[in-house]
């Protein structure tokens, strides 16, 4: 799950001292792999991550 970035499960895990991650990385890397397969070019992962983070932060 990438939205919301902090689910109740992740909040509970953090409260119990565990480290959890949301699904944002998976979203980005699925897109990156698709980009490479469709275009034959290496994906601009940093650009993709910045764009996704900007969208979730309410910027465009």
Protein Blocks (a to p, Z undefined) as FASTA:
>chain_A
ZZdfbdfklmmmmmnopacddfklmmmmmmmmmmmmmnopacdfklmmmmmmmmmnopZZ
